[in-house]
Amino acid sequence: MKYQTEIVKKDPVTINGQFGVYSFVAKLNKQKKTGVADTKIVQLKILCGGQTLVHYDYGWVVGHKFISLYQPLVEHLDEMKVKKV
């Protein structure tokens, strides 16, 4: 799946993007892997048509069962290299 991403803030790293019909917002912890599935993603929201399907905010709020939806995105974001400003 092809991801369109835009880094909108560097501290903390905040990324907005789209993949398919879904949009997302993610915040990454640059130092530790303490987020979703032991990754750098400490906050993640995936939406479709304005409806929140997945919401992780230092713990699951909703959508933890949609692993096939968020897992590829989480892997992609965790591998991203964010250049220092």
Secondary structure, 3 states (H helix, E strand, C coil): CCCEEEEEEECCEEEEEEECCEEEEEEECCCCCCCHHHCCEEEEEEEECCEEEEEEECCEEECCCCHHHHHHHHHHHHHCCCCCC
